[in-house]
Amino acid sequence: MRVTIKTREEGGLNPRKKSYYVDCTVLFSEEEKAIIQSRGLGQHYIAVGAEVAPPAPSSQTLSTLLRALSPFVFLTGCVAGAGMEMAGNRAGDSVFAFTFFAALAMYFGGVALKRHIRIAAQPQQHITMQRLLLNPSFSVYAFDNATAKTIDVEVREALTRLKDGLLANARIAQPETFEI
């Protein structure tokens, strides 16, 4: 098993706020892949921290508002566009098209934000061996650099336990006879 772990720092919209991530790549040898496949160990996993930062409390409200107000924006556009067309203004089609796409963007933005909140609210992610076979990389969010260093140590320990379990499953014990 070849493991690469690195800490990454990212800046967001606020230049003073930094996000830290521990990126890990796990590559199994051909022998380890064969053990996983032959023994059916694909569902064995390690538990690591969340992949993304926890959601802001206002995100849930914003998600609900976006999804709830999008039909009203669409209806307003329909009424305004129809009214403008009836009044002889040729811009009615443009108003309708703009509000239609704005309503779609609001609705799907709210759905995407709700999905992000659901993923970010999970305190841990379970990384299975099967997932590592298909996609060998994963990331763990850290609040600051000191937390990233702690997560680095925890990931190393978890992967060591995973490797030990994999090696213990390599051979089935032979039957033995003994007296007690």
Residue, then its C-alpha position, 0 to 999 in steps of 0.5 A: m500500500r502506497v500512501t501520499i498525504k499532504t496538507r492543502e491551504e485554500g483561501g475563500l472569498n474572505p482573504r483572512k479566512k483560510s480553509y485547510y484540507v488533508d488530501c490522501t491518496v492510497l494506492f494498493s499493490e496488485e497483491e493487496k487488490a487480489i486479497i480485497q477481491s478474493r476475500g470480499l473485503g470491499q466493504h471494510y472502511i476507515a472513518v475520517g472527518a468530514e470532506v467539507a466545512p460545516p455549513a453556516p447556520s444561514s445556509q438552510t434559510l437561504s436554501t429554503l428561500l431560494r426554492a420557495l421564492s422561485p415559483f413567485v419569480f416565475l409567475t411574476g415574469c409571466v404576468a409582467g411579460a403577458g401584460m407588456e405584450m398586451a400593452g404592445n411593448r415588444a420587451g415582454d418576451s425578454v422579461f418572460a425569458f429572463t424571469f424564467f431562467a432566473a426562477l430556474a437558477m434560484y430553484f436549482g441553486g436552492v437544491a444544490l445548496k440543500r445538498h451541500i448542507r446535507i453533505a457538510a452536516q455529516p461529521q464523518q465520511h466512511i472510506t471503503m476499500q472498494r472506493l479506494l480501488l475505484n478512486p484512490s483519493f479523498s480529502v478531510y477538512a480541517f479548521d486550522n493547520a494544527t487540526a490538519k496535523t492531528i488529522d494527518v496522524e489519525v489518517r495514518e493510524a487508520l490506514t495502518r489498521l486497514k493495512d494490518g487487517l488486510l494482511a491478516n485476511a491474506r491467508i486462512a489459518q490451517p486447522e490444528t489439533f491440540e490438547i487442553 
